[in-house]
Amino acid sequence: MPFAEDDVPKLSKTSSSQAAWALIMEGTTRARVDGHRLRHLMDRALKLIEASEHKDHFYQVAGDIIMGAPRLVDMLDQDLDRTLLALSKMGEEFLDSRLPLSDKVMVEEAVEAAFGKPRSHVSLAERVAKRYLDSE
C-alpha cells in the first residue's frame, strides 16, 4: 500500500541539502572511477593499434577517434576533479559537524602525515572554539 503524502515525513532544508550533496558526491565519485576505467581500456586499445600490422589503416579510418578520445578523457578527468574539489569543500562543514573531536584530530593528523602540512592554517582547536563561540 503506497504512503499517503501526509504519512511521508518532511525533510528539513538542511537535511535535504545534505542528502543532495551526498548523492552528487556519490555520482561524481562513481563517474571519476568510470573515467579511470575508460582510460585504462583506451590505453589498452591504443597499445593494440600501435602493435598491429594494420596500424596505418586504423589511423586512416579512425584517426580522429584515436587522437581525440584521450584528450576528451583528460578533459573529463579535469572537470570531475574540479567538481569533486568543490564538493569536498562544500561538504567539509557538514562532515566536520558530525564527527567527534577525536575523529577530527585523527583525520587532521593523517592528512598532515600524508601531505606534510596541515590542511588549514587555522588549527582544529581554533575552529572548534570559533564554532562554539559563534553558536552562543
MOURGI-V703588 format. One record per helix or strand. SS is the DSSP state (alpha for helix, beta for strand). FROM is the first residue (numbers start at 1). TO is the last residue. If there is no record, write none. Layout:
SS:FROM:TO, SS:FROM:TO
This chain:
alpha:5:7, alpha:13:51, alpha:55:98, alpha:101:115, alpha:124:135
